[in-house]
Amino acid sequence: MTPDQIKEQFRARGETFTQWAKDHNYRPNQVLRVLNGFDKGTRGAAHDIAVKLGLKPDQTKTTA
């Protein structure tokens, strides 16, 4: 999924990034940095955010 697709899903649901961040115990600016490409989400909280938003696959799930 692309950042633009995720942003559109948020708009369609009427959900804000700030509320999503609070609901998932992240800072809103962390979420926006990942969505806007300033943070690539390679590790730490940024990686977790990217996975939860659907920007990156969840590598902990196995496909057997």
ABEGO torsion letter per residue (X at the ends): XBAAAAAAAAAAAGBBAAAAAAAAGBBAAAAAAAAAGABAGABEAAAAAAAAAGABBBAABBBX
